[in-house]
């Protein structure tokens, strides 16, 4: 799982980002980078990149059932994700659930492909 992964939502290809994952002593750590589009503005800034630390664990490293889970917390929003490695496509197939401090929830599925070690 170590490396840089490009992910995108399975429903909306405009929702995407990067996951930098690293396993040390069985603990999964890394960074999530998400791009948020901005409205047209005078400074011509098109988007905002947000980088957030993640923590989790690798549940299995067996090729046929490799799986991981991780958690991201930022600005009162907690996102919990689970993913499995597809042994045929070598893509991560995941599902995430984001919960706000107000109790609202958003769930989505995503796929990720490794772009660098």
C-alpha positions as CSV (number, residue, x, y, z in Angstrom):
1,X,0.0,0.0,0.0
2,X,3.0,2.3,0.4
3,X,3.1,5.1,-2.2
4,X,1.0,7.8,-3.8
5,X,-2.5,7.0,-5.0
6,X,-4.8,9.1,-7.2
7,X,-8.4,8.6,-6.3
8,X,-11.7,9.7,-7.8
9,X,-15.3,9.2,-6.9
10,X,-17.1,6.5,-8.8
11,X,-20.1,8.7,-9.4
12,X,-18.5,12.1,-10.1
13,X,-15.1,12.2,-11.7
14,X,-14.8,15.9,-10.6
15,X,-14.4,14.7,-7.0
16,X,-10.8,13.5,-6.7
17,X,-7.6,13.7,-4.8
18,X,-4.4,12.1,-3.7
19,X,-3.6,9.7,-0.9
20,X,0.0,9.3,0.3
21,X,0.2,6.1,2.3
22,X,3.0,4.7,4.4
23,X,3.1,1.6,6.6
24,X,5.4,1.5,9.6
25,X,5.3,-1.3,12.2
26,X,1.8,-2.2,11.0
27,X,0.4,1.3,11.4
28,X,-0.9,3.2,8.4
29,X,-0.1,6.9,8.2
30,X,-0.1,9.4,5.4
31,X,-1.7,12.5,3.9
32,X,-4.9,13.1,2.0
33,X,-4.9,16.0,-0.6
34,X,-8.2,17.2,-2.0
35,X,-8.8,19.8,-4.6
36,X,-11.9,22.1,-4.1
37,X,-13.0,24.2,-7.1
38,X,-13.6,27.9,-6.5
39,X,-16.0,30.3,-8.1
40,X,-14.5,32.6,-10.7
41,X,-12.6,35.5,-9.0
42,X,-10.4,38.5,-9.8
43,X,-7.2,36.7,-8.8
44,X,-8.0,33.8,-11.2
45,X,-7.5,31.2,-8.5
46,X,-9.3,28.1,-9.7
47,X,-9.1,25.8,-6.8
48,X,-7.9,25.2,-3.2
49,X,-5.7,22.3,-2.2
50,X,-6.3,20.9,1.3
51,X,-3.8,18.5,2.9
52,X,-4.8,16.5,5.9
53,X,-3.0,13.8,7.9
54,X,-4.6,10.4,8.0
55,X,-4.2,7.4,10.4
56,X,-5.3,3.9,10.1
57,X,-4.4,0.2,9.8
58,X,-3.9,-2.5,7.3
59,X,-6.4,-5.2,7.9
60,X,-4.9,-7.7,5.5
61,X,-1.9,-7.8,3.1
62,X,-2.9,-11.1,1.5
63,X,-3.0,-10.5,-2.3
64,X,-6.6,-11.8,-2.6
65,X,-8.0,-9.9,0.4
66,X,-5.7,-7.0,1.0
67,X,-7.6,-4.3,2.9
68,X,-7.1,-1.1,4.9
69,X,-9.0,1.4,6.8
70,X,-8.2,5.0,7.8
71,X,-9.6,8.1,9.5
72,X,-9.2,11.8,8.7
73,X,-10.3,14.6,11.0
74,X,-10.4,18.2,9.9
75,X,-12.5,21.2,10.9
76,X,-15.0,19.2,12.9
77,X,-15.6,16.7,10.0
78,X,-14.5,13.1,10.6
79,X,-14.1,10.9,7.5
80,X,-13.7,7.1,7.9
81,X,-12.7,5.1,4.9
82,X,-12.3,1.4,4.1
83,X,-10.7,0.0,1.0
84,X,-9.8,-3.3,-0.6
85,X,-7.1,-3.9,-3.2
86,X,-8.6,-5.5,-6.4
87,X,-6.0,-8.1,-7.3
88,X,-6.9,-8.0,-11.0
89,X,-6.8,-4.2,-11.6
90,X,-4.4,-3.4,-8.7
91,X,-6.8,-0.5,-7.8
92,X,-8.0,0.3,-4.4
93,X,-11.8,0.2,-4.2
94,X,-13.1,2.2,-1.3
95,X,-16.0,3.7,0.6
96,X,-15.9,6.7,2.8
97,X,-18.4,8.2,5.3
98,X,-17.9,11.8,6.3
99,X,-19.7,13.1,9.5
100,X,-20.0,16.7,10.4
101,X,-20.2,18.1,13.9
102,X,-23.9,18.9,13.1
103,X,-24.6,15.1,12.6
104,X,-25.0,15.4,8.8
105,X,-23.4,12.5,6.9
106,X,-22.1,12.0,3.3
107,X,-21.0,8.7,1.9
108,X,-19.3,8.0,-1.3
109,X,-17.4,5.3,-3.2
110,X,-14.1,5.8,-4.9
111,X,-11.3,4.0,-6.8
112,X,-7.6,4.7,-6.6
113,X,-4.7,3.8,-8.7
114,X,-1.1,3.9,-7.6
115,X,0.9,6.6,-9.4
116,X,4.2,6.5,-7.5
117,X,6.1,4.4,-4.9
